[in-house]
Amino acid sequence: MMELMRLQMRTAQMLIEAQTVIGLRMMGMAGVMTAAPGENTRMVTEKQTAFAQSGIAAMGALMAGKTPAQAYGLALTPIGQATRANSRRLSRR
């Protein structure tokens, strides 16, 4: 039960960070705040990388016989790391 609650909290944190990143990037595109050169390209390529790593982690976990909750936790890690890093980086600007 605690494992599921931890996964819910990690998911909620990732979603909040993702919304922050979306808002900050939209302000950069609108010219409200300065955006780093290449930020638009970066937001596409980093998603591809994070989702690929996520899929590999989930598939490896399931093939190793881990539970769906464990697989989800491993799949959430690369996406959460990307959103956390972007949220911190973009908030400093």
N, C-alpha and C positions, 0 to 999 in steps of 0.2 A: 504494500500500500504506500509506504513512504517513497519507494522508487517512482511510482506514478506521480506523486505530488511534486517530487523534485523535477521530473520531466515537464510537468505543467508549468512550474516556475521558470525553468530554462526556456520553454517555448514562449511564455509571456514576455520574458526579458528580451528574447530575440525579436519578437514582433514589435515591441516598443522601440528597440534600437533601429529596426528596419524603417519604421514610420519616421523616426528622426532623420535618418539618412535620406529618405525620399523627400521630406520637407526641405532639408538643407540643399539638396541637389536641385530641386525645383526653383528655390530662391536663386541659386547660382545661374540656372538657365534663364531665369527672368531678368537677370541683371541686378537684383536686389543686393546681392553680395558677390564678391569676386569668386570666381571658380578657377581652379588650377587648370593649366593647359592639359588637355587629354583626359579630363575628368569624365566626359561623356563616353569615350572609348573604354575607360577603366571600368565604368559601371556595368558595361556589357560583358567584358572579358572576365571580370572577377566572379560574376554570377555563374558563368559556364564552368569555371574552375571549381567553385564551391559546390555546385550541384553534382559535378562529376565525382569529386572526392566523397560527397555524401552518399551517392549511389554505390560507390565501391565499398565504402565502410558498411553500409547496410547489407549489401549482398554478401560480403565476407562474413559478417556476423551471423547471418541466417544460415549460410553454408557451414559455419562452424558449430551450429546447433544452439546458438544463443536464443533467448526469448525475444519475442517481438518488441518488448519494452527496451531490452538491451540494444537491439538493433536500431531502434528509433533514437536512443540516446547517442549512439555512435554516429548515426546519420546527421543528427542535429549539430554535432560538434563543429564541422567545418563551416556550416552556414552561420552558426552563432559567432564563431571567431571572426568571420568576414564582416558581419553586421556590427559587432563590437568595435573592431578596428576602424571601420569607416565612421561610425558614430563619434568616436573619440577624435579621429583625424579631422573630420569636417567641423566638429564643434569648436576646435581650436582656432579656426580661421576668423 
